Amino acid sequence: MNEDIGLTPLGEYIIVKPIQESDTIGGVYIPDTAKELPTKAIIISVGDEANKEKSPTLTAGQKILIAYKGAVSVMIGGDTYMVTTRDNVFGLFTN
């Protein structure tokens, strides 16, 4: 996946697209305040320094778990994207 959204991250920043999840789990409504928990996202683009001296390498198309706080939300073409740093990435999904 290499989606061109017309925005390139600089330095250690990455651009991700949050994966929309249901507002309910098992029929229980999840309030907006709870949605600020870690978020699943797909990496859209990676800045030149985001992988410098770090392992594993982050690449476009990977599914990750990121911290919602500390990320900046941006609307581009009607879609929501988030700009964050690699330090806000908690893990990679393997499936």
Order of alpha helices (4+ residues) and beta strands (2+ residues): beta-beta-beta-beta-beta-beta-beta-beta
